């Protein structure tokens, strides 16, 4: 009888112990929210999702990341502050959507002639490491990425600045100044509203990378792309975490975030370049044309946008920020990474 009681007791204890271990594992799991402004079908939303899965895998399930794509948790222009305030634990959006809040980082978006998304992405990450901007001190930077050269997409052909004069062009951040210096009329709006704005004639064109033609289906509402890679700008984007949340994570989990994020710089850069290639293909299939500027016209466009960088330097220096050094750093990093082509 005692033997039977002992067996039942031992069995019960074992069961309770297993339940305890299971409960401890569940309780130990950290669940994070990740706000992504891109729609779920976009290449960068998918890259972000794969990043989250890799984090979950390498932490052995200690971390679970719930993704809210398409700005469903925080709108694009509120994503950064949403992370700071803890509305989301992690966020991905554009620095340009919070213009004025992150002045030093605006140097990344200047029309410096970015040749590709990979180069732009590597430049953005190296820039932040070298400049260490104080404006990012209230978040944990995981990694940055940036699209390939922003080009002009319009409903009417533009082969000169004269063609562009007075045309309403969707733009954001410093790209708005590019449009204005080229003679166009800038209309500020996030990518999410651009398709409808083009469709309804609110704007006649958009300044954006080729990927938007497929990723945001904008090839359906434009007819021409003016290849102005010589003044190609980018839009730097962030993946950041709430500082308090970051500090609450165990050191081994933080290391996983740092390791995976470091690897995802190349993943994100490649995703941008692949998406640009898909954009070219998709637009061509719809019968849209690419217009190449003449050498003389390229020189005019370069001269026209030069004051954008000069204005940036003057503005940032007046605030006590190293604007001139920032522009020089960006130019140097573009040259460096353009040579590596990796």
C-alpha positions as CSV (number, residue, x, y, z in Angstrom):
1,X,0.0,0.0,0.0
2,X,2.8,2.4,0.9
3,X,4.6,1.5,-2.3
4,X,1.5,2.4,-4.3
5,X,1.1,5.7,-2.4
6,X,4.8,6.5,-3.0
7,X,4.4,5.8,-6.8
8,X,1.3,8.0,-7.0
9,X,3.1,10.8,-5.1
10,X,6.2,10.5,-7.2
11,X,4.2,10.6,-10.4
12,X,2.2,13.6,-9.3
13,X,5.4,15.4,-8.2
14,X,6.9,14.7,-11.7
15,X,3.8,16.0,-13.4
16,X,3.8,19.1,-11.3
17,X,7.5,19.6,-11.9
18,X,6.9,19.4,-15.7
19,X,4.0,21.8,-15.4
20,X,6.2,24.2,-13.4
21,X,8.9,24.1,-16.1
22,X,6.4,24.7,-18.8
23,X,4.8,27.6,-16.9
24,X,8.2,29.1,-16.2
25,X,9.1,28.9,-19.9
26,X,5.8,30.6,-20.8
27,X,6.3,33.3,-18.1
28,X,9.9,33.9,-19.2
29,X,8.9,34.6,-22.8
30,X,9.0,38.3,-23.7
31,X,6.4,39.4,-26.2
32,X,7.2,42.6,-28.2
33,X,5.1,44.6,-30.6
34,X,6.7,45.7,-33.9
35,X,5.1,48.6,-35.9
36,X,6.0,48.6,-39.6
37,X,4.6,51.4,-41.8
38,X,5.1,49.3,-45.0
39,X,2.1,47.1,-46.1
40,X,2.5,43.4,-45.3
41,X,3.2,42.5,-48.9
42,X,6.1,45.0,-49.3
43,X,9.7,43.5,-49.5
44,X,10.8,45.5,-46.5
45,X,7.8,44.3,-44.4
46,X,8.7,40.7,-45.4
47,X,12.4,41.4,-44.5
48,X,11.2,42.8,-41.1
49,X,9.1,39.7,-40.6
50,X,12.0,37.4,-41.3
51,X,14.2,39.4,-39.0
52,X,11.6,38.9,-36.2
53,X,11.5,35.1,-36.9
54,X,15.3,34.9,-36.7
55,X,15.3,36.7,-33.4
56,X,12.7,34.3,-32.1
57,X,14.7,31.3,-33.4
58,X,18.0,32.4,-31.9
59,X,16.6,33.2,-28.5
60,X,15.1,29.8,-28.4
61,X,11.6,31.2,-28.0
62,X,12.5,33.6,-25.2
63,X,11.3,36.4,-27.5
64,X,8.0,36.6,-29.4
65,X,7.5,39.5,-31.8
66,X,4.0,40.5,-33.0
67,X,4.1,42.5,-36.2
68,X,1.6,45.2,-37.1
69,X,2.2,46.2,-40.7
70,X,0.7,48.9,-42.8
71,X,0.8,51.5,-40.0
72,X,-2.0,49.6,-38.2
73,X,-0.4,50.3,-34.7
74,X,1.2,53.7,-35.3
75,X,1.0,55.8,-38.5
76,X,4.2,56.3,-40.5
77,X,4.7,59.9,-39.1
78,X,4.1,58.8,-35.5
79,X,6.1,55.6,-35.6
80,X,9.4,57.0,-34.1
81,X,7.6,58.8,-31.2
82,X,5.4,55.8,-30.8
83,X,8.5,53.8,-29.9
84,X,9.8,56.5,-27.6
85,X,6.5,56.6,-25.8
86,X,6.2,52.8,-25.7
87,X,3.1,52.6,-27.9
88,X,5.1,49.9,-29.8
89,X,8.3,48.2,-28.6
90,X,9.9,48.3,-32.0
91,X,9.2,50.5,-35.0
92,X,10.2,50.8,-38.7
93,X,9.5,53.9,-40.6
94,X,11.3,56.9,-42.3
95,X,13.2,59.6,-40.5
96,X,11.8,62.0,-43.1
97,X,8.3,61.6,-41.8
98,X,9.3,63.3,-38.6
99,X,11.2,66.2,-40.3
100,X,12.8,68.7,-37.9
101,X,13.0,66.2,-35.0
102,X,16.1,64.5,-36.3
103,X,18.1,67.3,-38.1
104,X,21.5,65.6,-38.4
105,X,20.1,62.5,-40.0
106,X,18.6,64.6,-42.8
107,X,22.0,64.6,-44.3
108,X,21.4,61.0,-45.4
109,X,18.4,62.1,-47.6
110,X,20.3,64.8,-49.6
111,X,20.6,64.4,-53.4
112,X,24.1,63.0,-53.3
113,X,23.9,60.5,-56.2
114,X,23.2,57.2,-54.4
115,X,23.7,54.4,-57.0
116,X,21.8,51.7,-55.1
117,X,19.9,50.6,-52.1
118,X,22.8,48.5,-50.8
119,X,25.1,51.5,-50.9
120,X,22.5,53.7,-49.3
121,X,21.8,51.2,-46.6
122,X,25.5,50.7,-45.7
123,X,26.1,54.5,-45.8
124,X,23.2,55.1,-43.3
125,X,24.5,52.5,-40.8
126,X,28.1,53.7,-41.0
127,X,27.0,57.3,-40.8
128,X,25.2,56.8,-37.5
129,X,28.1,54.8,-36.0
130,X,30.6,57.6,-36.9
131,X,28.4,60.7,-36.1
132,X,26.6,59.2,-33.1
133,X,23.8,61.7,-33.3
134,X,22.3,62.7,-29.9
135,X,18.8,62.8,-31.5
136,X,18.8,59.0,-31.4
137,X,19.8,58.7,-27.8
138,X,16.2,58.1,-26.6
139,X,15.9,54.8,-28.6
140,X,18.0,51.7,-29.2
141,X,19.0,51.7,-32.8
142,X,18.8,48.1,-34.1
143,X,19.6,48.8,-37.8
144,X,18.9,51.3,-40.5
145,X,18.2,50.8,-44.2
146,X,17.7,53.1,-47.2
147,X,16.2,52.8,-50.6
148,X,17.9,53.0,-54.0
149,X,18.1,56.3,-55.9
150,X,14.9,58.3,-55.8
151,X,13.8,59.0,-59.4
152,X,11.0,61.1,-60.9
153,X,7.8,59.3,-62.0
154,X,5.2,61.3,-63.9
155,X,2.1,61.1,-66.0
156,X,3.6,63.4,-68.6
157,X,7.1,63.0,-70.1
158,X,9.8,65.0,-68.3
159,X,13.2,65.3,-70.1
160,X,14.1,68.8,-68.9
161,X,13.6,71.2,-66.0
162,X,11.3,73.2,-68.3
163,X,9.0,70.2,-68.6
164,X,8.9,69.9,-64.8
165,X,8.1,73.5,-64.1
166,X,4.9,74.0,-62.1
167,X,4.1,70.2,-62.0
168,X,2.8,69.0,-58.6
169,X,5.1,66.3,-57.3
170,X,4.6,64.1,-54.2
171,X,7.7,64.3,-52.0
172,X,8.7,64.0,-48.4
173,X,11.4,65.5,-46.1
174,X,14.4,67.0,-48.0
175,X,13.1,65.5,-51.3
176,X,10.5,68.3,-51.2
177,X,13.3,70.8,-51.6
178,X,14.7,68.8,-54.5
179,X,11.4,69.2,-56.3
180,X,11.1,72.9,-55.6
181,X,14.7,73.6,-56.7
182,X,14.0,71.7,-60.0
183,X,11.0,74.0,-60.6
184,X,8.2,71.7,-59.5
185,X,5.6,72.1,-56.8
186,X,6.1,69.9,-53.8
187,X,3.1,68.1,-52.2
188,X,4.0,66.3,-48.9
189,X,2.5,62.9,-48.2
190,X,3.5,59.4,-47.1
191,X,3.7,56.7,-49.7
192,X,0.4,55.2,-48.5
193,X,-1.6,58.1,-50.0
194,X,0.4,58.5,-53.3
195,X,-1.5,56.0,-55.5
196,X,-4.9,57.7,-54.9
197,X,-3.3,61.2,-55.2
198,X,-1.9,60.3,-58.6
199,X,-5.2,58.5,-59.6
200,X,-7.3,61.6,-58.7
201,X,-4.9,64.1,-60.2
202,X,-4.0,65.7,-56.8
203,X,-0.4,65.3,-58.0
204,X,1.0,64.6,-61.4
205,X,4.1,62.8,-60.3
206,X,6.1,61.4,-57.4
207,X,9.8,61.4,-56.4
208,X,10.6,57.9,-55.2
209,X,12.7,54.8,-55.9
210,X,11.8,52.3,-58.6
211,X,10.5,49.8,-56.0
212,X,7.4,52.0,-55.4
213,X,6.2,51.3,-58.9
214,X,5.5,47.7,-57.9
215,X,5.6,47.7,-54.1
216,X,3.0,50.4,-53.9
217,X,1.5,49.7,-57.4
218,X,2.3,53.2,-58.6
219,X,3.3,52.0,-62.0
220,X,-0.5,51.7,-62.6
221,X,-1.0,55.5,-62.3
222,X,2.2,56.9,-64.0
223,X,3.5,56.6,-67.5
224,X,7.1,57.9,-67.4
225,X,10.2,57.6,-65.3
226,X,12.9,60.2,-65.6
227,X,16.3,58.6,-64.8
228,X,18.0,61.3,-62.7
229,X,20.3,58.9,-60.8
230,X,23.0,61.6,-61.0
231,X,21.2,63.5,-58.2
232,X,19.7,60.3,-56.7
233,X,18.6,60.9,-53.1
234,X,17.6,58.2,-50.6
235,X,15.2,58.1,-47.7
236,X,16.9,56.6,-44.6
237,X,14.7,54.4,-42.5
238,X,15.0,53.1,-39.0
239,X,14.4,50.0,-37.0
240,X,14.5,51.1,-33.4
241,X,13.4,49.8,-30.0
242,X,12.0,51.5,-26.9
243,X,15.0,52.3,-24.6
244,X,13.3,51.1,-21.4
245,X,12.3,47.8,-23.1
246,X,15.8,47.3,-24.4
247,X,17.3,47.8,-21.0
248,X,14.9,45.2,-19.5
249,X,16.2,42.5,-21.8
250,X,18.8,40.0,-20.6
251,X,22.3,40.4,-22.0
252,X,22.2,37.2,-24.0
253,X,18.9,38.3,-25.7
254,X,20.4,41.8,-26.4
255,X,23.3,40.1,-28.1
256,X,21.0,38.1,-30.3
257,X,19.3,41.4,-31.3
258,X,22.6,43.0,-32.1
259,X,23.9,40.0,-34.1
260,X,20.8,39.5,-36.2
261,X,20.4,43.3,-36.8
262,X,24.0,43.5,-38.0
263,X,23.3,40.7,-40.5
264,X,20.1,42.4,-41.6
265,X,21.9,45.4,-43.0
266,X,23.0,43.4,-46.0
267,X,19.6,41.7,-46.2
268,X,17.7,45.0,-46.2
269,X,20.1,46.5,-48.8
270,X,19.7,43.6,-51.2
271,X,15.9,43.6,-50.7
272,X,15.9,47.3,-51.8
273,X,17.9,46.5,-54.9
274,X,15.8,43.4,-55.8
275,X,12.7,45.5,-55.3
276,X,14.0,48.2,-57.6
277,X,14.7,45.6,-60.3
278,X,11.1,44.3,-59.9
279,X,9.8,47.8,-60.2
280,X,11.6,48.4,-63.5
281,X,10.2,45.1,-64.8
282,X,6.7,45.7,-63.6
283,X,6.6,49.3,-65.0
284,X,7.9,48.1,-68.4
285,X,5.3,45.4,-68.6
286,X,2.6,48.1,-68.2
287,X,4.1,50.0,-71.1
288,X,5.7,52.8,-69.1
289,X,8.8,54.5,-70.5
290,X,12.1,55.5,-69.0
291,X,13.5,58.8,-70.1
292,X,17.3,59.4,-69.9
293,X,18.5,62.9,-69.3
294,X,21.0,64.4,-71.7
295,X,24.5,65.2,-70.4
296,X,23.7,68.9,-70.5
297,X,20.4,68.5,-68.7
298,X,22.1,66.3,-66.0
299,X,24.5,69.2,-65.4
300,X,21.5,71.6,-65.0
301,X,19.8,69.3,-62.5
302,X,23.0,68.9,-60.4
303,X,23.5,72.7,-60.3
304,X,19.8,73.2,-59.4
305,X,19.9,70.9,-56.4
306,X,23.3,71.9,-55.1
307,X,21.7,74.6,-52.9
308,X,19.8,71.9,-51.1
309,X,22.9,70.6,-49.4
310,X,24.2,74.2,-48.8
311,X,20.9,75.1,-47.2
312,X,21.1,72.0,-45.0
313,X,24.6,72.9,-43.8
314,X,23.7,76.4,-43.0
315,X,20.6,75.3,-41.1
316,X,22.3,72.6,-39.0
317,X,25.4,74.7,-38.3
318,X,23.1,77.5,-36.9
319,X,21.8,74.9,-34.4
320,X,25.2,74.0,-33.3
321,X,25.3,70.7,-35.2
322,X,28.1,69.6,-37.5
323,X,26.2,69.9,-40.8
324,X,29.2,70.4,-43.0
325,X,31.0,67.4,-41.5
326,X,27.8,65.3,-41.9
327,X,27.6,66.1,-45.6
328,X,31.3,65.3,-46.1
329,X,30.9,62.1,-44.3
330,X,27.9,61.0,-46.5
331,X,29.8,61.8,-49.7
332,X,32.9,59.9,-48.4
333,X,30.8,56.9,-47.4
334,X,29.0,56.8,-50.8
335,X,32.3,56.8,-52.6
336,X,33.6,54.0,-50.2
337,X,30.7,51.7,-50.6
338,X,30.2,52.3,-54.3
339,X,33.7,51.0,-54.8
340,X,33.0,47.8,-52.8
341,X,29.8,47.0,-54.6
342,X,28.9,44.4,-51.9
